Amino acid sequence: RDRNLSSPFRYMGLSVADSMSQCIMLGNTRALSQLKSDFKIHDRQFWYLKIRTLASAKDWNALQDFANEKKSPVGYMPFLNLAKKFGAPNEVLAHFVGKMSDPRVRAEKFAQIGYVNEAAEAAAMTKDQDLLTKIRGMYGTSVSSIVTSKILK
């Protein structure tokens, strides 16, 4: 039965993208590498495909591991958007938000998923009063002390 998984005939009739998705899901890295090189799949294209495949399978651990492998050539917004689309828990979304380089975007995305402390920290890094005020407005006075303490640092 294991022979069937690595058989090239397993992927007959599938598009290159579907074949690669199958390889990702089956953990068939050898066939995946072969397809990538045979069809000259660019890194960015490969990353989008793998992100989409893992997110649609709701394999959050594998998606997070992939995000941690090396610096993403497509950024981390595709990880966040697809994870959100397929119903990832907020902890998974926060992982991708934390990897984003722009503190303004990080602040807004953390705020959207309810990570107030992280949003306040990222907003404080921007030194943008409007953004800090916006985050304070999103959460009311109960958390304004968190934001205020971040401003004063």
DSSP file with accessible surface (Angstrom, degrees, kcal/mol):
  #  RESIDUE AA STRUCTURE BP1 BP2  ACC     N-H-->O    O-->H-N    N-H-->O    O-->H-N    TCO  KAPPA ALPHA  PHI   PSI    X-CA   Y-CA   Z-CA
    1    1 A R    >>        0   0  244      0, 0.0     4,-0.8     0, 0.0     3,-0.7   0.000 360.0 360.0 360.0 -38.1    0.0    0.0    0.0
    2    2 A D  H >>  +     0   0  130      1,-0.2     4,-1.0     2,-0.2     3,-0.5   0.822 360.0  64.3 -62.4 -30.0    2.9    2.4    0.8
    3    3 A R  H 3> S+     0   0  211      1,-0.2     4,-0.8     2,-0.2     3,-0.4   0.862  95.3  58.5 -62.9 -34.1    4.2    1.9   -2.8
    4    4 A N  H <4 S+     0   0  100     -3,-0.7     3,-0.3     1,-0.2    -1,-0.2   0.845  98.5  59.7 -64.0 -33.0    1.0    3.5   -4.1
    5    5 A L  H << S+     0   0   66     -4,-0.8    -1,-0.2    -3,-0.5    -2,-0.2   0.860 112.9  36.4 -65.3 -35.3    1.7    6.7   -2.2
    6    6 A S  H  < S+     0   0   56     -4,-1.0    -1,-0.2    -3,-0.4    -2,-0.2   0.500  90.1 116.9 -97.0  -2.1    5.0    7.3   -4.0
    7    7 A S    ><  -     0   0   28     -4,-0.8     3,-1.5    -3,-0.3     4,-0.3  -0.430  65.1-139.4 -66.8 133.3    3.9    6.0   -7.3
    8    8 A P  G >  S+     0   0   98      0, 0.0     3,-1.2     0, 0.0     4,-0.2   0.789 101.7  67.5 -63.8 -22.3    4.0    8.6  -10.1
    9    9 A F  G >  S+     0   0  150      1,-0.3     3,-1.3     2,-0.2    -5,-0.1   0.728  82.5  74.6 -69.8 -20.6    0.7    7.1  -11.3
   10   10 A R  G <  S+     0   0  106     -3,-1.5    -1,-0.3     1,-0.2    -5,-0.0   0.794  99.7  44.4 -59.7 -27.9   -1.0    8.4   -8.2
   11   11 A Y  G X  S+     0   0   23     -3,-1.2     3,-1.7    -4,-0.3    -1,-0.2   0.369  82.1 126.8-102.8   5.3   -0.8   11.9   -9.6
   12   12 A M  T <  S+     0   0  130     -3,-1.3     3,-0.1     1,-0.2    -3,-0.0  -0.373  75.3  20.1 -65.2 137.9   -1.9   11.1  -13.2
   13   13 A G  T 3  S+     0   0   87      1,-0.3     2,-0.3    -2,-0.1    -1,-0.2   0.358 100.2 111.9  87.1  -6.7   -4.8   13.3  -14.3
   14   14 A L  S <  S-     0   0   71     -3,-1.7    -1,-0.3     1,-0.1    -3,-0.0  -0.707  72.2-110.8 -96.7 152.6   -4.2   15.9  -11.7
   15   15 A S     >  -     0   0   59     -2,-0.3     4,-2.8     1,-0.1     5,-0.2  -0.274  35.9-104.9 -68.3 166.4   -3.0   19.5  -12.5
   16   16 A V  H  > S+     0   0   45      1,-0.2     4,-2.8     2,-0.2     5,-0.2   0.938 123.7  49.7 -59.6 -45.3    0.5   20.4  -11.3
   17   17 A A  H  > S+     0   0   40      1,-0.2     4,-2.6     2,-0.2    -1,-0.2   0.922 112.4  46.5 -61.2 -44.3   -1.0   22.4   -8.5
   18   18 A D  H  > S+     0   0   88      2,-0.2     4,-2.4     1,-0.2    -1,-0.2   0.891 112.1  51.1 -65.8 -39.0   -3.2   19.5   -7.4
   19   19 A S  H  X S+     0   0    7     -4,-2.8     4,-2.3     2,-0.2    -2,-0.2   0.928 111.4  47.5 -62.5 -44.1   -0.4   17.1   -7.7
   20   20 A M  H  X S+     0   0    2     -4,-2.8     4,-2.5     1,-0.2    -2,-0.2   0.904 110.3  52.3 -65.0 -40.2    1.8   19.3   -5.5
   21   21 A S  H  X S+     0   0   24     -4,-2.6     4,-2.6     2,-0.2    -1,-0.2   0.910 108.8  50.7 -60.5 -42.8   -1.0   19.7   -3.0
   22   22 A Q  H  X S+     0   0   75     -4,-2.4     4,-2.2     1,-0.2     6,-0.2   0.915 109.7  50.4 -59.9 -44.3   -1.4   15.9   -2.8
   23   23 A C  H  X>S+     0   0    0     -4,-2.3     5,-2.3     2,-0.2     4,-0.8   0.907 110.6  49.7 -60.7 -42.1    2.4   15.6   -2.2
   24   24 A I  H ><5S+     0   0   21     -4,-2.5     3,-0.8     1,-0.2    -2,-0.2   0.950 112.9  46.0 -61.3 -48.1    2.2   18.2    0.6
   25   25 A M  H 3<5S+     0   0   88     -4,-2.6    -1,-0.2     1,-0.3    -2,-0.2   0.836 116.5  44.6 -66.8 -32.2   -0.7   16.5    2.3
   26   26 A L  H 3<5S-     0   0   64     -4,-2.2    -1,-0.3    -5,-0.2    -2,-0.2   0.515 109.1-121.6 -88.9  -6.6    0.9   13.0    2.0
   27   27 A G  T <<5 +     0   0   55     -4,-0.8     2,-1.7    -3,-0.8     3,-0.2   0.757  58.1 153.5  72.5  23.4    4.3   14.3    3.1
   28   28 A N     >< +     0   0   24     -5,-2.3     4,-2.1    -6,-0.2    -1,-0.2  -0.577   8.2 164.9 -87.9  78.1    5.9   13.1   -0.1
   29   29 A T  H  >  +     0   0  100     -2,-1.7     4,-2.7     1,-0.2     5,-0.2   0.825  69.5  57.4 -67.9 -32.0    8.7   15.7   -0.2
   30   30 A R  H  > S+     0   0  180     -3,-0.2     4,-2.1     2,-0.2    -1,-0.2   0.955 111.2  40.9 -64.9 -49.2   10.7   13.8   -2.8
   31   31 A A  H  > S+     0   0   22      2,-0.2     4,-2.7     1,-0.2     5,-0.2   0.896 114.2  54.9 -65.7 -36.5    7.9   13.9   -5.4
   32   32 A L  H  X S+     0   0   14     -4,-2.1     4,-2.6     1,-0.2    -2,-0.2   0.941 109.3  46.2 -62.0 -47.2    7.1   17.5   -4.4
   33   33 A S  H  X S+     0   0   78     -4,-2.7     4,-2.3     1,-0.2     5,-0.2   0.892 112.0  52.2 -62.2 -39.8   10.7   18.6   -5.0
   34   34 A Q  H  X S+     0   0  104     -4,-2.1     4,-3.1     2,-0.2     5,-0.2   0.935 111.3  45.6 -63.6 -45.5   10.7   16.7   -8.3
   35   35 A L  H  X S+     0   0   26     -4,-2.7     4,-2.4     1,-0.2    -2,-0.2   0.922 111.1  53.9 -62.6 -43.5    7.5   18.5   -9.5
   36   36 A K  H  <>S+     0   0   55     -4,-2.6     5,-2.5    -5,-0.2    -1,-0.2   0.911 116.5  37.2 -59.4 -43.3    8.8   21.8   -8.3
   37   37 A S  H ><5S+     0   0   71     -4,-2.3     3,-1.1     3,-0.2    -2,-0.2   0.919 114.8  53.4 -78.0 -41.5   11.9   21.5  -10.4
   38   38 A D  H 3<5S+     0   0   90     -4,-3.1    -2,-0.2     1,-0.3    -3,-0.2   0.879 119.1  35.0 -59.9 -39.0   10.4   19.7  -13.4
   39   39 A F  T 3<5S-     0   0  113     -4,-2.4    -1,-0.3    -5,-0.2    -2,-0.2   0.270 107.9-123.1-102.5  11.0    7.8   22.4  -13.9
   40   40 A K  T < 5 -     0   0  167     -3,-1.1     2,-0.5     1,-0.2    -3,-0.2   0.909  37.8-172.8  49.4  54.2   10.0   25.3  -12.8
   41   41 A I      < -     0   0   26     -5,-2.5    -1,-0.2    -6,-0.2     2,-0.1  -0.670  19.4-128.5 -79.6 123.2    7.7   26.4  -10.0
   42   42 A H     >  -     0   0  136     -2,-0.5     4,-2.6     1,-0.1     5,-0.2  -0.354  18.6-112.9 -71.4 154.8    9.0   29.7   -8.5
   43   43 A D  H  > S+     0   0   64      1,-0.2     4,-2.9     2,-0.2     5,-0.2   0.889 115.7  50.6 -54.7 -47.4    9.4   30.0   -4.8
   44   44 A R  H  > S+     0   0  131      1,-0.2     4,-2.4     2,-0.2    -1,-0.2   0.927 111.9  47.7 -60.7 -43.8    6.6   32.6   -4.3
   45   45 A Q  H  > S+     0   0  110      1,-0.2     4,-2.2     2,-0.2    -1,-0.2   0.916 112.5  49.9 -62.3 -42.5    4.2   30.4   -6.3
   46   46 A F  H  X S+     0   0   22     -4,-2.6     4,-2.8     2,-0.2     5,-0.2   0.921 109.6  51.0 -62.5 -44.3    5.2   27.4   -4.2
   47   47 A W  H  X S+     0   0    4     -4,-2.9     4,-2.8     1,-0.2     5,-0.2   0.928 109.8  49.0 -61.7 -45.8    4.8   29.2   -1.0
   48   48 A Y  H  X S+     0   0   88     -4,-2.4     4,-2.6     1,-0.2     5,-0.2   0.933 112.9  48.8 -59.2 -42.9    1.2   30.4   -1.9
   49   49 A L  H  X S+     0   0   11     -4,-2.2     4,-2.7     2,-0.2    -2,-0.2   0.935 113.2  45.5 -62.8 -46.4    0.3   26.8   -2.9
   50   50 A K  H  X S+     0   0   39     -4,-2.8     4,-2.7     2,-0.2     5,-0.3   0.913 113.0  50.1 -67.5 -39.9    1.7   25.3    0.3
   51   51 A I  H  X S+     0   0    0     -4,-2.8     4,-2.6    -5,-0.2     5,-0.2   0.951 113.7  45.9 -60.3 -48.8    0.0   27.9    2.5
   52   52 A R  H  X S+     0   0  118     -4,-2.6     4,-2.6    -5,-0.2     5,-0.2   0.916 113.4  49.9 -61.5 -41.8   -3.3   27.4    0.7
   53   53 A T  H  X S+     0   0    7     -4,-2.7     4,-1.5    -5,-0.2    -2,-0.2   0.947 114.6  42.2 -63.9 -48.9   -3.0   23.6    0.9
   54   54 A L  H  <>S+     0   0    7     -4,-2.7     5,-2.4     1,-0.2     4,-0.3   0.897 115.9  49.2 -68.2 -38.4   -2.2   23.5    4.7
   55   55 A A  H ><5S+     0   0    0     -4,-2.6     3,-1.4    -5,-0.3    -2,-0.2   0.925 110.0  50.1 -67.3 -42.8   -4.8   26.2    5.6
   56   56 A S  H 3<5S+     0   0   60     -4,-2.6    -1,-0.2     1,-0.3    -2,-0.2   0.829 111.3  49.7 -66.8 -27.1   -7.6   24.4    3.6
   57   57 A A  T 3<5S-     0   0   43     -4,-1.5    -1,-0.3    -5,-0.2    -2,-0.2   0.503 109.5-129.1 -84.0  -4.8   -6.7   21.2    5.4
   58   58 A K  T < 5 +     0   0  122     -3,-1.4     2,-1.4    -4,-0.3    -3,-0.2   0.831  54.3 153.3  57.0  36.5   -6.8   23.1    8.7
   59   59 A D     >< +     0   0   66     -5,-2.4     4,-2.3     1,-0.2    -1,-0.2  -0.645  11.8 169.4 -93.6  77.6   -3.3   21.7    9.6
   60   60 A W  H  > S+     0   0   42     -2,-1.4     4,-2.6     1,-0.2     5,-0.2   0.859  70.6  53.4 -64.7 -37.4   -2.5   24.7   11.8
   61   61 A N  H  > S+     0   0  114      2,-0.2     4,-2.7     1,-0.2    -1,-0.2   0.938 111.7  44.8 -63.8 -45.4    0.7   23.0   13.3
   62   62 A A  H  > S+     0   0   26      2,-0.2     4,-2.5     1,-0.2    -2,-0.2   0.891 112.8  52.3 -65.6 -36.9    2.1   22.4    9.9
   63   63 A L  H  X S+     0   0    0     -4,-2.3     4,-2.2     2,-0.2    -2,-0.2   0.925 111.5  45.9 -65.6 -42.5    1.2   25.9    8.7
   64   64 A Q  H  X S+     0   0   37     -4,-2.6     4,-1.5     2,-0.2    -2,-0.2   0.918 112.2  51.3 -66.3 -41.0    2.9   27.4   11.7
   65   65 A D  H  X S+     0   0  103     -4,-2.7     4,-0.8     1,-0.2     3,-0.2   0.911 109.6  50.5 -61.0 -41.7    6.0   25.2   11.2
   66   66 A F  H >X S+     0   0    3     -4,-2.5     3,-1.0     1,-0.2     4,-0.6   0.916 107.5  53.0 -63.3 -41.4    6.1   26.3    7.6
   67   67 A A  H 3< S+     0   0    0     -4,-2.2    -1,-0.2     1,-0.2     5,-0.2   0.809 111.4  48.0 -63.0 -27.8    5.9   29.9    8.6
   68   68 A N  H 3< S+     0   0   80     -4,-1.5    -1,-0.2    -3,-0.2    -2,-0.2   0.560  88.5  86.2 -89.3 -10.7    8.9   29.3   10.9
   69   69 A E  H << S-     0   0  121     -3,-1.0     2,-0.3    -4,-0.8    -1,-0.2   0.923 108.8 -35.5 -57.7 -52.6   11.1   27.5    8.4
   70   70 A K  S  < S-     0   0  109     -4,-0.6    -1,-0.2    -3,-0.2     2,-0.1  -0.952  87.6 -54.8-159.6 173.1   12.6   30.6    6.9
   71   71 A K        -     0   0  177     -2,-0.3    -3,-0.1     1,-0.1    -4,-0.0  -0.392  64.3-115.8 -61.0 128.0   11.6   34.2    6.0
   72   72 A S    >   -     0   0    6     -5,-0.2     3,-1.0     1,-0.2    -1,-0.1  -0.475  13.4-151.8 -70.1 127.7    8.5   34.0    3.8
   73   73 A P  T 3  S+     0   0   45      0, 0.0    -1,-0.2     0, 0.0   -29,-0.1   0.602  99.9  46.1 -73.6  -7.7    9.0   35.3    0.3
   74   74 A V  T 3  S-     0   0   16      1,-0.4     3,-0.2   -31,-0.1    -2,-0.1   0.314 111.5-122.4-112.7   5.6    5.3   36.2    0.3
   75   75 A G    <   -     0   0   29     -3,-1.0    -1,-0.4     1,-0.2     4,-0.2  -0.303  32.3 -79.2  79.1-170.3    5.2   37.9    3.7
   76   76 A Y  S  > S+     0   0   28      2,-0.1     4,-2.2     1,-0.1    -1,-0.2   0.494 107.0  87.9-112.8  -2.9    2.8   36.7    6.4
   77   77 A M  H  > S+     0   0   64     -3,-0.2     4,-3.4     1,-0.2     5,-0.3   0.910  87.9  53.4 -63.6 -40.7   -0.4   38.3    5.3
   78   78 A P  H  > S+     0   0   17      0, 0.0     4,-2.3     0, 0.0     5,-0.3   0.903 108.5  50.8 -61.6 -36.2   -1.3   35.2    3.1
   79   79 A F  H  > S+     0   0    0     -4,-0.2     4,-2.3     2,-0.2     5,-0.2   0.957 115.0  42.9 -60.7 -49.8   -0.8   33.0    6.2
   80   80 A L  H  X S+     0   0    1     -4,-2.2     4,-2.7     2,-0.2     5,-0.2   0.944 115.4  47.6 -63.0 -49.8   -3.1   35.2    8.3
   81   81 A N  H  X S+     0   0   80     -4,-3.4     4,-2.4     1,-0.2    -1,-0.2   0.910 116.8  41.5 -62.2 -44.5   -5.8   35.7    5.6
   82   82 A L  H  X S+     0   0   31     -4,-2.3     4,-2.1    -5,-0.3    -1,-0.2   0.890 114.0  51.7 -73.6 -36.9   -6.0   32.0    4.7
   83   83 A A  H  <>S+     0   0    0     -4,-2.3     5,-2.9    -5,-0.3    -2,-0.2   0.939 113.5  45.8 -62.5 -42.5   -5.9   30.8    8.3
   84   84 A K  H ><5S+     0   0   89     -4,-2.7     3,-1.7    -5,-0.2    -2,-0.2   0.932 110.1  54.3 -64.1 -44.8   -8.7   33.2    9.1
   85   85 A K  H 3<5S+     0   0  157     -4,-2.4    -1,-0.2     1,-0.3    -2,-0.2   0.869 111.4  45.0 -57.3 -38.2  -10.7   32.1    6.0
   86   86 A F  T 3<5S-     0   0   51     -4,-2.1    -1,-0.3    -5,-0.1    -2,-0.2   0.253 123.3-101.3 -97.1  14.1  -10.5   28.5    7.1
   87   87 A G  T < 5 +     0   0   57     -3,-1.7    -3,-0.2     1,-0.2    -2,-0.1   0.797  52.3 177.3  82.4  32.3  -11.4   29.1   10.7
   88   88 A A      < -     0   0   10     -5,-2.9    -1,-0.2    -6,-0.1     5,-0.0  -0.350  36.3-103.9 -65.7 147.2   -8.0   29.0   12.6
   89   89 A P    >>  -     0   0   52      0, 0.0     4,-1.9     0, 0.0     3,-0.9  -0.299  33.1-106.0 -67.2 158.9   -8.2   29.8   16.3
   90   90 A N  H 3> S+     0   0   72      1,-0.3     4,-3.0     2,-0.2     5,-0.2   0.804 117.9  62.5 -58.5 -31.7   -6.9   33.2   17.4
   91   91 A E  H 3> S+     0   0  125      2,-0.2     4,-1.4     1,-0.2    -1,-0.3   0.890 106.3  45.7 -61.7 -38.7   -3.7   31.7   18.8
   92   92 A V  H <> S+     0   0    9     -3,-0.9     4,-1.5     2,-0.2    -2,-0.2   0.933 112.9  49.5 -68.9 -44.9   -2.7   30.6   15.3
   93   93 A L  H  X S+     0   0    6     -4,-1.9     4,-2.4     1,-0.2     3,-0.3   0.919 108.3  54.3 -59.8 -42.2   -3.7   33.9   13.8
   94   94 A A  H  X S+     0   0   12     -4,-3.0     4,-2.7     1,-0.2    -1,-0.2   0.851 101.2  59.9 -61.5 -34.6   -1.6   35.7   16.5
   95   95 A H  H  X S+     0   0   52     -4,-1.4     4,-0.6    -5,-0.2    -1,-0.2   0.931 109.9  41.4 -58.6 -44.7    1.4   33.6   15.5
   96   96 A F  H >< S+     0   0    0     -4,-1.5     3,-0.7    -3,-0.3     4,-0.5   0.885 112.6  53.6 -73.3 -37.9    1.3   35.0   12.0
   97   97 A V  H >< S+     0   0    0     -4,-2.4     3,-1.7     1,-0.2    -2,-0.2   0.928 104.2  57.1 -61.2 -42.1    0.5   38.6   13.1
   98   98 A G  H 3< S+     0   0   42     -4,-2.7    -1,-0.2     1,-0.3    -2,-0.2   0.733 102.0  56.2 -62.2 -21.8    3.5   38.5   15.4
   99   99 A K  T << S+     0   0   72     -3,-0.7    -1,-0.3    -4,-0.6    -2,-0.2   0.583  81.8 108.3 -87.2  -9.4    5.8   37.7   12.4
  100  100 A M    <   -     0   0   15     -3,-1.7     6,-0.1    -4,-0.5    -3,-0.0  -0.470  61.1-149.1 -72.8 139.4    4.7   40.8   10.4
  101  101 A S  S    S+     0   0  110     -2,-0.2    -1,-0.1     1,-0.0     3,-0.1   0.814  73.9  82.3 -82.5 -29.8    7.4   43.4   10.2
  102  102 A D     >  -     0   0   74      1,-0.2     4,-2.7     2,-0.0     5,-0.2  -0.645  64.1-157.7 -81.6 113.5    5.2   46.6   10.1
  103  103 A P  H  > S+     0   0   32      0, 0.0     4,-2.7     0, 0.0     5,-0.2   0.834  91.4  56.9 -62.3 -29.0    4.2   47.5   13.6
  104  104 A R  H  > S+     0   0   96      2,-0.2     4,-2.2     1,-0.2     5,-0.2   0.950 110.8  42.3 -66.2 -46.5    1.2   49.5   12.4
  105  105 A V  H  > S+     0   0   37      2,-0.2     4,-2.8     1,-0.2     5,-0.3   0.925 114.1  52.7 -64.5 -43.7   -0.2   46.5   10.6
  106  106 A R  H  X S+     0   0   38     -4,-2.7     4,-2.9     1,-0.2     5,-0.3   0.930 108.8  50.2 -56.9 -46.0    0.7   44.3   13.6
  107  107 A A  H  X S+     0   0    0     -4,-2.7     4,-2.3     1,-0.2    -1,-0.2   0.937 113.4  44.7 -59.5 -47.5   -1.2   46.6   15.9
  108  108 A E  H  X S+     0   0   63     -4,-2.2     4,-2.1     2,-0.2    -1,-0.2   0.908 115.7  46.3 -65.5 -42.7   -4.3   46.6   13.8
  109  109 A K  H  X S+     0   0   40     -4,-2.8     4,-1.2     2,-0.2    -2,-0.2   0.900 112.5  49.7 -69.6 -40.5   -4.3   42.9   13.2
  110  110 A F  H ><>S+     0   0   17     -4,-2.9     5,-2.5    -5,-0.3     3,-0.5   0.930 111.1  50.9 -61.0 -42.9   -3.7   42.1   16.9
  111  111 A A  H ><5S+     0   0    3     -4,-2.3     3,-1.4    -5,-0.3    -2,-0.2   0.906 104.8  57.1 -61.4 -39.9   -6.5   44.4   17.8
  112  112 A Q  H 3<5S+     0   0  102     -4,-2.1    -1,-0.2     1,-0.3    -2,-0.2   0.797 110.5  43.2 -63.4 -29.1   -8.9   42.7   15.3
  113  113 A I  T <<5S-     0   0   16     -4,-1.2    -1,-0.3    -3,-0.5    -2,-0.2   0.330 120.8-105.8-101.1   8.4   -8.4   39.3   17.0
  114  114 A G  T < 5S+     0   0   42     -3,-1.4     2,-1.5    -4,-0.3    -3,-0.2   0.632  72.6 140.4  85.0  14.9   -8.6   40.8   20.5
  115  115 A Y     >< +     0   0   56     -5,-2.5     4,-2.3     1,-0.2    -1,-0.2  -0.652  22.5 171.3 -90.5  81.2   -4.9   40.6   21.5
  116  116 A V  H  >  +     0   0   22     -2,-1.5     4,-2.9     2,-0.2     5,-0.2   0.908  69.6  48.5 -63.7 -49.5   -5.0   44.0   23.4
  117  117 A N  H  > S+     0   0   79      1,-0.2     4,-2.5     2,-0.2    -1,-0.2   0.933 114.8  45.8 -59.6 -45.3   -1.6   43.9   25.0
  118  118 A E  H  > S+     0   0   71      2,-0.2     4,-2.4     1,-0.2    -1,-0.2   0.890 112.9  51.0 -65.3 -38.8    0.1   42.9   21.8
  119  119 A A  H  X S+     0   0    0     -4,-2.3     4,-2.7     2,-0.2    -2,-0.2   0.930 111.2  48.2 -63.6 -44.4   -1.8   45.5   19.9
  120  120 A A  H  X S+     0   0    0     -4,-2.9     4,-2.6     2,-0.2    -2,-0.2   0.907 111.5  50.0 -64.2 -41.7   -0.8   48.2   22.4
  121  121 A E  H  X S+     0   0   99     -4,-2.5     4,-1.5    -5,-0.2    -1,-0.2   0.932 113.5  45.0 -62.8 -45.3    2.8   47.2   22.2
  122  122 A A  H  X S+     0   0    2     -4,-2.4     4,-0.9     1,-0.2    -2,-0.2   0.915 113.7  49.9 -65.9 -41.0    2.9   47.3   18.4
  123  123 A A  H >X>S+     0   0    0     -4,-2.7     5,-0.9     1,-0.2     3,-0.8   0.901 106.9  55.2 -64.8 -39.0    1.0   50.6   18.4
  124  124 A A  H ><5S+     0   0   18     -4,-2.6     3,-0.8     1,-0.2    -1,-0.2   0.863 100.6  60.1 -62.5 -33.6    3.5   52.1   20.9
  125  125 A M  H 3<5S+     0   0  119     -4,-1.5    -1,-0.2     1,-0.2    -2,-0.2   0.814 103.0  51.9 -63.4 -28.2    6.4   51.2   18.6
  126  126 A T  H <<5S-     0   0   30     -4,-0.9    -1,-0.2    -3,-0.8    -2,-0.2   0.688  94.9-144.2 -81.2 -19.0    4.9   53.4   15.9
  127  127 A K  T <<5 +     0   0  168     -3,-0.8     2,-0.8    -4,-0.8    -3,-0.1   0.804  48.3 148.9  55.6  31.8    4.6   56.4   18.2
  128  128 A D     >< -     0   0   36     -5,-0.9     4,-2.3     1,-0.2    -1,-0.2  -0.854  36.2-164.7-101.3 107.3    1.3   57.2   16.4
  129  129 A Q  H  > S+     0   0  105     -2,-0.8     4,-2.8     1,-0.2     5,-0.2   0.870  88.6  54.8 -58.9 -39.7   -1.1   58.9   18.7
  130  130 A D  H  > S+     0   0  128      2,-0.2     4,-2.4     1,-0.2    -1,-0.2   0.913 109.4  46.6 -63.3 -42.1   -4.1   58.3   16.3
  131  131 A L  H  > S+     0   0    6      2,-0.2     4,-2.4     1,-0.2    -1,-0.2   0.924 113.2  48.9 -66.3 -42.7   -3.4   54.5   16.2
  132  132 A L  H  X S+     0   0    3     -4,-2.3     4,-2.4     1,-0.2    -2,-0.2   0.914 112.3  48.6 -62.8 -41.4   -3.0   54.3   20.0
  133  133 A T  H  X S+     0   0   71     -4,-2.8     4,-2.8     2,-0.2    -1,-0.2   0.905 109.4  53.4 -64.8 -39.6   -6.3   56.3   20.4
  134  134 A K  H  X S+     0   0  112     -4,-2.4     4,-1.8     2,-0.2    -2,-0.2   0.929 110.2  46.5 -61.7 -44.6   -8.0   54.0   17.9
  135  135 A I  H  X S+     0   0    2     -4,-2.4     4,-1.3     2,-0.2    -2,-0.2   0.927 111.8  51.0 -65.3 -41.5   -6.9   50.9   19.9
  136  136 A R  H >X S+     0   0   73     -4,-2.4     4,-1.5     1,-0.2     3,-0.5   0.929 110.1  51.0 -59.7 -42.1   -8.0   52.5   23.1
  137  137 A G  H 3< S+     0   0   64     -4,-2.8    -1,-0.2     1,-0.2    -2,-0.2   0.834 105.0  56.8 -65.2 -32.1  -11.4   53.3   21.5
  138  138 A M  H 3< S+     0   0   90     -4,-1.8    -1,-0.2     1,-0.2    -2,-0.2   0.821 119.2  29.2 -68.8 -29.8  -11.8   49.7   20.4
  139  139 A Y  H << S-     0   0   57     -4,-1.3     3,-0.4    -3,-0.5     4,-0.3   0.457 100.9-138.1-115.7  -3.2  -11.5   48.3   23.9
  140  140 A G    ><  -     0   0   34     -4,-1.5     3,-1.1     1,-0.2     4,-0.5  -0.096  48.1 -44.7  76.5-173.3  -12.9   51.1   26.1
  141  141 A T  G >> S+     0   0  127      1,-0.2     4,-0.6     2,-0.2     3,-0.5   0.729 120.6  77.2 -71.4 -20.2  -11.5   52.4   29.4
  142  142 A S  G 34 S+     0   0   98     -3,-0.4    -1,-0.2     1,-0.3    -2,-0.1   0.799 110.4  26.5 -62.9 -26.2  -10.9   49.0   30.9
  143  143 A V  G X> S+     0   0   22     -3,-1.1     4,-1.6    -4,-0.3     3,-0.9   0.388  91.4  99.7-115.6   3.9   -7.8   48.6   28.8
  144  144 A S  H <> S+     0   0   28     -3,-0.5     4,-3.1    -4,-0.5     5,-0.2   0.828  78.4  61.7 -62.4 -26.8   -6.9   52.2   28.3
  145  145 A S  H 3X S+     0   0   81     -4,-0.6     4,-2.5     2,-0.2    -1,-0.3   0.874 101.6  52.4 -66.2 -33.6   -4.3   51.9   31.2
  146  146 A I  H <> S+     0   0   43     -3,-0.9     4,-1.7     2,-0.2    -2,-0.2   0.961 113.7  42.4 -63.5 -48.9   -2.5   49.3   29.1
  147  147 A V  H  X S+     0   0    0     -4,-1.6     4,-2.0     1,-0.2    -2,-0.2   0.930 113.9  52.0 -64.4 -43.9   -2.3   51.6   26.1
  148  148 A T  H  X S+     0   0   52     -4,-3.1     4,-2.1     1,-0.2    -1,-0.2   0.920 107.8  51.4 -59.9 -43.1   -1.4   54.6   28.3
  149  149 A S  H  X S+     0   0   54     -4,-2.5     4,-0.8     1,-0.2    -1,-0.2   0.870 109.0  51.8 -64.4 -31.9    1.4   52.7   29.9
  150  150 A K  H  < S+     0   0   30     -4,-1.7     3,-0.4     1,-0.2    -1,-0.2   0.869 108.0  52.0 -70.8 -35.2    2.7   51.7   26.4
  151  151 A I  H  < S+     0   0   52     -4,-2.0    -2,-0.2     1,-0.2    -1,-0.2   0.914 107.7  51.9 -66.2 -40.3    2.7   55.4   25.4
  152  152 A L  H  <        0   0  139     -4,-2.1    -1,-0.2    -5,-0.2    -2,-0.2   0.661 360.0 360.0 -73.6 -16.3    4.7   56.5   28.4
  153  153 A K     <        0   0  178     -4,-0.8    -3,-0.0    -3,-0.4    -4,-0.0  -0.328 360.0 360.0 -70.7 360.0    7.4   54.0   27.8
